Amino acid sequence: MSKIASTFSRLVRFVPKSNPASVLIGEPVDPQLDVGLALFQGKEVSVRPFSGSSVLSPGQQTGVTETIERILSPLAQSEVGSIRCIGLNYVSHAAEMKLSIPDVPTLFIKPSTALADPWPAPTIIPKITQADNTGDYESEMVIVIGRDAKDVSEADALDYVLGYTAANDVSSRTSQMNQSQWCFSKGFDTSCPIGPTLVSAAQLKDASQFKIRGLKNGKVLQDCPLTDLIFNVPKLISFLTQGTTLPAGTIILTGTPPGVGAAKNPKEFLKAGDDFAVELLPHVGTLITKFENQA
């Protein structure tokens, strides 16, 4: 794991009630609290701020306590660069889509402008997706790279991991199926909410211990352990860094489990007013997104 990972357990990036013009980094006071779910339910969440301004360099605990006014994505747009995403990376998802298991990871990229905060910030359904209402959800576990990585071996890959968080790879299915490349259909503004917490790689040394669920308006649509991954964390990091530098702050979306809306009968597409929760346990908690139409 990255050396920085040993300096914290879970971090949140947030706007405090005491100073809504500021942005802080800190650890939730309650180590067991599902931060995203608690905030969605209207509960107060207390945090012990760190001296740093980024999860990439969090600094030390300051000894004070703050209350969250608004939760933010663990990293800012300026920190993530191009967002690496892996398609078709669960055995059972490949089966539901009637596709062969890939021999190498399938990579596509989202721009940094796709990055979005958790609820109460909205994720916007663009006009092109509204045209035929084929917006879809994809619950995903996210790897956060803690230091520059290039030509990394599988054996050394975990040394570069800062931590893990959750994401929703929001997609426009008609646009996706109309093209051989997926960057357009999955790269719209706010199509990559992440959070609510960044759990240190020191807390969970084996990402296959995670279990992920996706819930639309409270209904469970995705439910899968990460033991179903085709390419695990070391394989993905090693593959993505061959001949390519992944700077510190790079986030890697690792694919979605079965249960996406496009594979259901009838379809379970997203519409304005829906909320979608990505539950990544243990430690990370629930990333909740509310959807609004682009006006």
Buried (B, 14 or more C-beta within 10 A) or exposed (E): BBEBBEBBBBBBBBBBEEEEEEBBBBBBEEEEBBBBBBBBEEEEBEBBBBBBBBBBEBBEBBEEEBEBBBBBBBBBBEBBBBBBBBBBBBBEBBEBBEEEEBEEBBBBBBBBBBBBBBBEBBBBBBEBBBEEBBBBBBBBBBBBBBBEBEEBEBEBBBBBBBBBBBBBBBBBBBBBEEEEEBBBBBBBBBBBBBBBBBBBBBBBEEBEEBBBBBBBEEEEBBBBEBEBBBBBBBBBBBBBBEEEEBBBBBBBBBBBBBBBBBBBEEEBBBEBEBBBBBBBBEBBBBBBBBBEBBE
